[in-house]
Amino acid sequence: MKLKAKMIQRHPFHLVDPSPWPLVAALGGLSLTFGGVLFMHNYEGGGELLCL
């Protein structure tokens, strides 16, 4: 009975496990962009944020 229940497909597509990497990459890209803009406009802390 358990084997038969495992073989039944619940979704017509593949569901992947959630990953933290898209969020980490998005925050890194935002930090890089925002830090670059601040650095190029000579704001304080722009260089530190750019290198973060």
mmCIF file of the N, C-alpha and C atoms, coordinates in Angstrom:
data_MODEL
# 
_entry.id   MODEL 
# 
loop_
_atom_site.group_PDB 
_atom_site.id 
_atom_site.type_symbol 
_atom_site.label_atom_id 
_atom_site.label_alt_id 
_atom_site.label_comp_id 
_atom_site.label_asym_id 
_atom_site.label_entity_id 
_atom_site.label_seq_id 
_atom_site.pdbx_PDB_ins_code 
_atom_site.Cartn_x 
_atom_site.Cartn_y 
_atom_site.Cartn_z 
_atom_site.occupancy 
_atom_site.B_iso_or_equiv 
_atom_site.pdbx_formal_charge 
_atom_site.auth_seq_id 
_atom_site.auth_comp_id 
_atom_site.auth_asym_id 
_atom_site.auth_atom_id 
_atom_site.pdbx_PDB_model_num 
ATOM 1   N N  . MET A 1 1  ? 0.822  -1.199 0.000   1.00 0.00 ? 1  MET A N  1 
ATOM 2   C CA . MET A 1 1  ? 0.000  0.000  0.000   1.00 0.00 ? 1  MET A CA 1 
ATOM 3   C C  . MET A 1 1  ? 0.865  1.261  0.000   1.00 0.00 ? 1  MET A C  1 
ATOM 4   N N  . LYS A 1 2  ? 1.921  1.295  0.810   1.00 0.00 ? 2  LYS A N  1 
ATOM 5   C CA . LYS A 1 2  ? 2.771  2.479  0.879   1.00 0.00 ? 2  LYS A CA 1 
ATOM 6   C C  . LYS A 1 2  ? 3.514  2.713  -0.434  1.00 0.00 ? 2  LYS A C  1 
ATOM 7   N N  . LEU A 1 3  ? 3.956  1.646  -1.067  1.00 0.00 ? 3  LEU A N  1 
ATOM 8   C CA . LEU A 1 3  ? 4.671  1.777  -2.332  1.00 0.00 ? 3  LEU A CA 1 
ATOM 9   C C  . LEU A 1 3  ? 3.760  2.357  -3.412  1.00 0.00 ? 3  LEU A C  1 
ATOM 10  N N  . LYS A 1 4  ? 2.537  1.922  -3.428  1.00 0.00 ? 4  LYS A N  1 
ATOM 11  C CA . LYS A 1 4  ? 1.589  2.423  -4.419  1.00 0.00 ? 4  LYS A CA 1 
ATOM 12  C C  . LYS A 1 4  ? 1.290  3.907  -4.181  1.00 0.00 ? 4  LYS A C  1 
ATOM 13  N N  . ALA A 1 5  ? 1.213  4.325  -2.940  1.00 0.00 ? 5  ALA A N  1 
ATOM 14  C CA . ALA A 1 5  ? 0.959  5.732  -2.615  1.00 0.00 ? 5  ALA A CA 1 
ATOM 15  C C  . ALA A 1 5  ? 2.133  6.607  -3.049  1.00 0.00 ? 5  ALA A C  1 
ATOM 16  N N  . LYS A 1 6  ? 3.347  6.087  -2.969  1.00 0.00 ? 6  LYS A N  1 
ATOM 17  C CA . LYS A 1 6  ? 4.523  6.855  -3.386  1.00 0.00 ? 6  LYS A CA 1 
ATOM 18  C C  . LYS A 1 6  ? 4.593  7.013  -4.903  1.00 0.00 ? 6  LYS A C  1 
ATOM 19  N N  . MET A 1 7  ? 4.034  6.093  -5.631  1.00 0.00 ? 7  MET A N  1 
ATOM 20  C CA . MET A 1 7  ? 4.122  6.127  -7.084  1.00 0.00 ? 7  MET A CA 1 
ATOM 21  C C  . MET A 1 7  ? 3.089  7.065  -7.710  1.00 0.00 ? 7  MET A C  1 
ATOM 22  N N  . ILE A 1 8  ? 2.087  7.472  -6.950  1.00 0.00 ? 8  ILE A N  1 
ATOM 23  C CA . ILE A 1 8  ? 1.070  8.380  -7.485  1.00 0.00 ? 8  ILE A CA 1 
ATOM 24  C C  . ILE A 1 8  ? 1.669  9.774  -7.595  1.00 0.00 ? 8  ILE A C  1 
ATOM 25  N N  . GLN A 1 9  ? 1.562  10.359 -8.774  1.00 0.00 ? 9  GLN A N  1 
ATOM 26  C CA . GLN A 1 9  ? 2.113  11.689 -9.010  1.00 0.00 ? 9  GLN A CA 1 
ATOM 27  C C  . GLN A 1 9  ? 1.101  12.732 -8.543  1.00 0.00 ? 9  GLN A C  1 
ATOM 28  N N  . ARG A 1 10 ? 1.538  13.627 -7.662  1.00 0.00 ? 10 ARG A N  1 
ATOM 29  C CA . ARG A 1 10 ? 0.635  14.635 -7.109  1.00 0.00 ? 10 ARG A CA 1 
ATOM 30  C C  . ARG A 1 10 ? 0.589  15.899 -7.959  1.00 0.00 ? 10 ARG A C  1 
ATOM 31  N N  . HIS A 1 11 ? 1.653  16.192 -8.687  1.00 0.00 ? 11 HIS A N  1 
ATOM 32  C CA . HIS A 1 11 ? 1.734  17.385 -9.521  1.00 0.00 ? 11 HIS A CA 1 
ATOM 33  C C  . HIS A 1 11 ? 2.215  16.985 -10.912 1.00 0.00 ? 11 HIS A C  1 
ATOM 34  N N  . PRO A 1 12 ? 1.755  17.678 -11.937 1.00 0.00 ? 12 PRO A N  1 
ATOM 35  C CA . PRO A 1 12 ? 2.242  17.367 -13.284 1.00 0.00 ? 12 PRO A CA 1 
ATOM 36  C C  . PRO A 1 12 ? 3.603  17.996 -13.579 1.00 0.00 ? 12 PRO A C  1 
ATOM 37  N N  . PHE A 1 13 ? 4.206  18.625 -12.586 1.00 0.00 ? 13 PHE A N  1 
ATOM 38  C CA . PHE A 1 13 ? 5.499  19.274 -12.771 1.00 0.00 ? 13 PHE A CA 1 
ATOM 39  C C  . PHE A 1 13 ? 6.383  18.960 -11.575 1.00 0.00 ? 13 PHE A C  1 
ATOM 40  N N  . HIS A 1 14 ? 7.656  19.244 -11.698 1.00 0.00 ? 14 HIS A N  1 
ATOM 41  C CA . HIS A 1 14 ? 8.633  18.944 -10.646 1.00 0.00 ? 14 HIS A CA 1 
ATOM 42  C C  . HIS A 1 14 ? 8.749  20.124 -9.683  1.00 0.00 ? 14 HIS A C  1 
ATOM 43  N N  . LEU A 1 15 ? 8.558  19.880 -8.406  1.00 0.00 ? 15 LEU A N  1 
ATOM 44  C CA . LEU A 1 15 ? 8.727  20.912 -7.388  1.00 0.00 ? 15 LEU A CA 1 
ATOM 45  C C  . LEU A 1 15 ? 10.105 20.760 -6.762  1.00 0.00 ? 15 LEU A C  1 
ATOM 46  N N  . VAL A 1 16 ? 10.868 21.826 -6.738  1.00 0.00 ? 16 VAL A N  1 
ATOM 47  C CA . VAL A 1 16 ? 12.202 21.787 -6.150  1.00 0.00 ? 16 VAL A CA 1 
ATOM 48  C C  . VAL A 1 16 ? 12.153 22.309 -4.724  1.00 0.00 ? 16 VAL A C  1 
ATOM 49  N N  . ASP A 1 17 ? 13.151 21.960 -3.949  1.00 0.00 ? 17 ASP A N  1 
ATOM 50  C CA . ASP A 1 17 ? 13.247 22.444 -2.575  1.00 0.00 ? 17 ASP A CA 1 
ATOM 51  C C  . ASP A 1 17 ? 13.617 23.923 -2.579  1.00 0.00 ? 17 ASP A C  1 
ATOM 52  N N  . PRO A 1 18 ? 13.082 24.692 -1.628  1.00 0.00 ? 18 PRO A N  1 
ATOM 53  C CA . PRO A 1 18 ? 13.430 26.117 -1.562  1.00 0.00 ? 18 PRO A CA 1 
ATOM 54  C C  . PRO A 1 18 ? 14.920 26.304 -1.276  1.00 0.00 ? 18 PRO A C  1 
ATOM 55  N N  . SER A 1 19 ? 15.492 27.334 -1.858  1.00 0.00 ? 19 SER A N  1 
ATOM 56  C CA . SER A 1 19 ? 16.909 27.620 -1.690  1.00 0.00 ? 19 SER A CA 1 
ATOM 57  C C  . SER A 1 19 ? 17.090 29.074 -1.269  1.00 0.00 ? 19 SER A C  1 
ATOM 58  N N  . PRO A 1 20 ? 18.061 29.347 -0.389  1.00 0.00 ? 20 PRO A N  1 
ATOM 59  C CA . PRO A 1 20 ? 18.301 30.736 0.016   1.00 0.00 ? 20 PRO A CA 1 
ATOM 60  C C  . PRO A 1 20 ? 19.143 31.513 -0.999  1.00 0.00 ? 20 PRO A C  1 
ATOM 61  N N  . TRP A 1 21 ? 19.726 30.847 -1.994  1.00 0.00 ? 21 TRP A N  1 
ATOM 62  C CA . TRP A 1 21 ? 20.668 31.504 -2.897  1.00 0.00 ? 21 TRP A CA 1 
ATOM 63  C C  . TRP A 1 21 ? 20.064 32.591 -3.776  1.00 0.00 ? 21 TRP A C  1 
ATOM 64  N N  . PRO A 1 22 ? 18.849 32.478 -4.278  1.00 0.00 ? 22 PRO A N  1 
ATOM 65  C CA . PRO A 1 22 ? 18.305 33.608 -5.051  1.00 0.00 ? 22 PRO A CA 1 
ATOM 66  C C  . PRO A 1 22 ? 18.188 34.884 -4.221  1.00 0.00 ? 22 PRO A C  1 
ATOM 67  N N  . LEU A 1 23 ? 17.789 34.762 -2.973  1.00 0.00 ? 23 LEU A N  1 
ATOM 68  C CA . LEU A 1 23 ? 17.693 35.933 -2.099  1.00 0.00 ? 23 LEU A CA 1 
ATOM 69  C C  . LEU A 1 23 ? 19.075 36.498 -1.800  1.00 0.00 ? 23 LEU A C  1 
ATOM 70  N N  . VAL A 1 24 ? 20.045 35.637 -1.540  1.00 0.00 ? 24 VAL A N  1 
ATOM 71  C CA . VAL A 1 24 ? 21.413 36.083 -1.264  1.00 0.00 ? 24 VAL A CA 1 
ATOM 72  C C  . VAL A 1 24 ? 21.993 36.806 -2.483  1.00 0.00 ? 24 VAL A C  1 
ATOM 73  N N  . ALA A 1 25 ? 21.781 36.253 -3.665  1.00 0.00 ? 25 ALA A N  1 
ATOM 74  C CA . ALA A 1 25 ? 22.293 36.885 -4.889  1.00 0.00 ? 25 ALA A CA 1 
ATOM 75  C C  . ALA A 1 25 ? 21.605 38.222 -5.156  1.00 0.00 ? 25 ALA A C  1 
ATOM 76  N N  . ALA A 1 26 ? 20.302 38.300 -4.902  1.00 0.00 ? 26 ALA A N  1 
ATOM 77  C CA . ALA A 1 26 ? 19.577 39.554 -5.118  1.00 0.00 ? 26 ALA A CA 1 
ATOM 78  C C  . ALA A 1 26 ? 20.056 40.638 -4.159  1.00 0.00 ? 26 ALA A C  1 
ATOM 79  N N  . LEU A 1 27 ? 20.260 40.285 -2.902  1.00 0.00 ? 27 LEU A N  1 
ATOM 80  C CA . LEU A 1 27 ? 20.756 41.267 -1.932  1.00 0.00 ? 27 LEU A CA 1 
ATOM 81  C C  . LEU A 1 27 ? 22.186 41.687 -2.256  1.00 0.00 ? 27 LEU A C  1 
ATOM 82  N N  . GLY A 1 28 ? 23.000 40.758 -2.725  1.00 0.00 ? 28 GLY A N  1 
ATOM 83  C CA . GLY A 1 28 ? 24.362 41.098 -3.132  1.00 0.00 ? 28 GLY A CA 1 
ATOM 84  C C  . GLY A 1 28 ? 24.385 42.034 -4.326  1.00 0.00 ? 28 GLY A C  1 
ATOM 85  N N  . GLY A 1 29 ? 23.525 41.775 -5.301  1.00 0.00 ? 29 GLY A N  1 
ATOM 86  C CA . GLY A 1 29 ? 23.437 42.659 -6.464  1.00 0.00 ? 29 GLY A CA 1 
ATOM 87  C C  . GLY A 1 29 ? 22.930 44.042 -6.102  1.00 0.00 ? 29 GLY A C  1 
ATOM 88  N N  . LEU A 1 30 ? 21.960 44.107 -5.201  1.00 0.00 ? 30 LEU A N  1 
ATOM 89  C CA . LEU A 1 30 ? 21.445 45.397 -4.746  1.00 0.00 ? 30 LEU A CA 1 
ATOM 90  C C  . LEU A 1 30 ? 22.520 46.178 -4.000  1.00 0.00 ? 30 LEU A C  1 
ATOM 91  N N  . SER A 1 31 ? 23.268 45.505 -3.138  1.00 0.00 ? 31 SER A N  1 
ATOM 92  C CA . SER A 1 31 ? 24.340 46.150 -2.395  1.00 0.00 ? 31 SER A CA 1 
ATOM 93  C C  . SER A 1 31 ? 25.430 46.657 -3.338  1.00 0.00 ? 31 SER A C  1 
ATOM 94  N N  . LEU A 1 32 ? 25.775 45.863 -4.328  1.00 0.00 ? 32 LEU A N  1 
ATOM 95  C CA . LEU A 1 32 ? 26.797 46.262 -5.299  1.00 0.00 ? 32 LEU A CA 1 
ATOM 96  C C  . LEU A 1 32 ? 26.345 47.478 -6.106  1.00 0.00 ? 32 LEU A C  1 
ATOM 97  N N  . THR A 1 33 ? 25.115 47.464 -6.569  1.00 0.00 ? 33 THR A N  1 
ATOM 98  C CA . THR A 1 33 ? 24.598 48.577 -7.371  1.00 0.00 ? 33 THR A CA 1 
ATOM 99  C C  . THR A 1 33 ? 24.474 49.847 -6.542  1.00 0.00 ? 33 THR A C  1 
ATOM 100 N N  . PHE A 1 34 ? 23.850 49.729 -5.382  1.00 0.00 ? 34 PHE A N  1 
ATOM 101 C CA . PHE A 1 34 ? 23.639 50.897 -4.524  1.00 0.00 ? 34 PHE A CA 1 
ATOM 102 C C  . PHE A 1 34 ? 24.971 51.456 -4.027  1.00 0.00 ? 34 PHE A C  1 
ATOM 103 N N  . GLY A 1 35 ? 25.900 50.577 -3.652  1.00 0.00 ? 35 GLY A N  1 
ATOM 104 C CA . GLY A 1 35 ? 27.219 51.022 -3.223  1.00 0.00 ? 35 GLY A CA 1 
ATOM 105 C C  . GLY A 1 35 ? 27.989 51.689 -4.341  1.00 0.00 ? 35 GLY A C  1 
ATOM 106 N N  . GLY A 1 36 ? 27.868 51.169 -5.561  1.00 0.00 ? 36 GLY A N  1 
ATOM 107 C CA . GLY A 1 36 ? 28.537 51.786 -6.703  1.00 0.00 ? 36 GLY A CA 1 
ATOM 108 C C  . GLY A 1 36 ? 28.013 53.175 -7.001  1.00 0.00 ? 36 GLY A C  1 
ATOM 109 N N  . VAL A 1 37 ? 26.700 53.341 -6.916  1.00 0.00 ? 37 VAL A N  1 
ATOM 110 C CA . VAL A 1 37 ? 26.104 54.661 -7.146  1.00 0.00 ? 37 VAL A CA 1 
ATOM 111 C C  . VAL A 1 37 ? 26.555 55.639 -6.070  1.00 0.00 ? 37 VAL A C  1 
ATOM 112 N N  . LEU A 1 38 ? 26.517 55.208 -4.816  1.00 0.00 ? 38 LEU A N  1 
ATOM 113 C CA . LEU A 1 38 ? 26.951 56.093 -3.728  1.00 0.00 ? 38 LEU A CA 1 
ATOM 114 C C  . LEU A 1 38 ? 28.431 56.440 -3.854  1.00 0.00 ? 38 LEU A C  1 
ATOM 115 N N  . PHE A 1 39 ? 29.252 55.470 -4.228  1.00 0.00 ? 39 PHE A N  1 
ATOM 116 C CA . PHE A 1 39 ? 30.684 55.697 -4.371  1.00 0.00 ? 39 PHE A CA 1 
ATOM 117 C C  . PHE A 1 39 ? 30.972 56.683 -5.502  1.00 0.00 ? 39 PHE A C  1 
ATOM 118 N N  . MET A 1 40 ? 30.284 56.528 -6.620  1.00 0.00 ? 40 MET A N  1 
ATOM 119 C CA . MET A 1 40 ? 30.532 57.402 -7.771  1.00 0.00 ? 40 MET A CA 1 
ATOM 120 C C  . MET A 1 40 ? 30.029 58.823 -7.544  1.00 0.00 ? 40 MET A C  1 
ATOM 121 N N  . HIS A 1 41 ? 29.096 58.982 -6.620  1.00 0.00 ? 41 HIS A N  1 
ATOM 122 C CA . HIS A 1 41 ? 28.599 60.319 -6.284  1.00 0.00 ? 41 HIS A CA 1 
ATOM 123 C C  . HIS A 1 41 ? 29.260 60.865 -5.017  1.00 0.00 ? 41 HIS A C  1 
ATOM 124 N N  . ASN A 1 42 ? 30.327 60.198 -4.568  1.00 0.00 ? 42 ASN A N  1 
ATOM 125 C CA . ASN A 1 42 ? 31.149 60.625 -3.431  1.00 0.00 ? 42 ASN A CA 1 
ATOM 126 C C  . ASN A 1 42 ? 30.378 60.763 -2.121  1.00 0.00 ? 42 ASN A C  1 
ATOM 127 N N  . TYR A 1 43 ? 29.428 59.872 -1.873  1.00 0.00 ? 43 TYR A N  1 
ATOM 128 C CA . TYR A 1 43 ? 28.741 59.847 -0.584  1.00 0.00 ? 43 TYR A CA 1 
ATOM 129 C C  . TYR A 1 43 ? 29.574 59.053 0.411   1.00 0.00 ? 43 TYR A C  1 
ATOM 130 N N  . GLU A 1 44 ? 29.466 59.424 1.693   1.00 0.00 ? 44 GLU A N  1 
ATOM 131 C CA . GLU A 1 44 ? 30.182 58.680 2.733   1.00 0.00 ? 44 GLU A CA 1 
ATOM 132 C C  . GLU A 1 44 ? 29.585 57.282 2.859   1.00 0.00 ? 44 GLU A C  1 
ATOM 133 N N  . GLY A 1 45 ? 30.432 56.301 2.996   1.00 0.00 ? 45 GLY A N  1 
ATOM 134 C CA . GLY A 1 45 ? 29.987 54.924 3.158   1.00 0.00 ? 45 GLY A CA 1 
ATOM 135 C C  . GLY A 1 45 ? 29.733 54.201 1.849   1.00 0.00 ? 45 GLY A C  1 
ATOM 136 N N  . GLY A 1 46 ? 29.836 54.880 0.740   1.00 0.00 ? 46 GLY A N  1 
ATOM 137 C CA . GLY A 1 46 ? 29.604 54.232 -0.553  1.00 0.00 ? 46 GLY A CA 1 
ATOM 138 C C  . GLY A 1 46 ? 30.655 53.188 -0.874  1.00 0.00 ? 46 GLY A C  1 
ATOM 139 N N  . GLY A 1 47 ? 31.911 53.498 -0.562  1.00 0.00 ? 47 GLY A N  1 
ATOM 140 C CA . GLY A 1 47 ? 32.991 52.545 -0.819  1.00 0.00 ? 47 GLY A CA 1 
ATOM 141 C C  . GLY A 1 47 ? 32.881 51.300 0.040   1.00 0.00 ? 47 GLY A C  1 
ATOM 142 N N  . GLU A 1 48 ? 32.487 51.484 1.296   1.00 0.00 ? 48 GLU A N  1 
ATOM 143 C CA . GLU A 1 48 ? 32.325 50.329 2.190   1.00 0.00 ? 48 GLU A CA 1 
ATOM 144 C C  . GLU A 1 48 ? 31.169 49.448 1.731   1.00 0.00 ? 48 GLU A C  1 
ATOM 145 N N  . LEU A 1 49 ? 30.081 50.087 1.316   1.00 0.00 ? 49 LEU A N  1 
ATOM 146 C CA . LEU A 1 49 ? 28.936 49.314 0.833   1.00 0.00 ? 49 LEU A CA 1 
ATOM 147 C C  . LEU A 1 49 ? 29.270 48.613 -0.479  1.00 0.00 ? 49 LEU A C  1 
ATOM 148 N N  . LEU A 1 50 ? 30.082 49.257 -1.311  1.00 0.00 ? 50 LEU A N  1 
ATOM 149 C CA . LEU A 1 50 ? 30.495 48.657 -2.575  1.00 0.00 ? 50 LEU A CA 1 
ATOM 150 C C  . LEU A 1 50 ? 31.345 47.411 -2.322  1.00 0.00 ? 50 LEU A C  1 
ATOM 151 N N  . CYS A 1 51 ? 32.194 47.448 -1.319  1.00 0.00 ? 51 CYS A N  1 
ATOM 152 C CA . CYS A 1 51 ? 33.083 46.316 -1.017  1.00 0.00 ? 51 CYS A CA 1 
ATOM 153 C C  . CYS A 1 51 ? 32.425 45.254 -0.142  1.00 0.00 ? 51 CYS A C  1 
ATOM 154 N N  . LEU A 1 52 ? 31.240 45.516 0.343   1.00 0.00 ? 52 LEU A N  1 
ATOM 155 C CA . LEU A 1 52 ? 30.544 44.582 1.237   1.00 0.00 ? 52 LEU A CA 1 
ATOM 156 C C  . LEU A 1 52 ? 30.231 43.320 0.578   1.00 0.00 ? 52 LEU A C  1 
# 
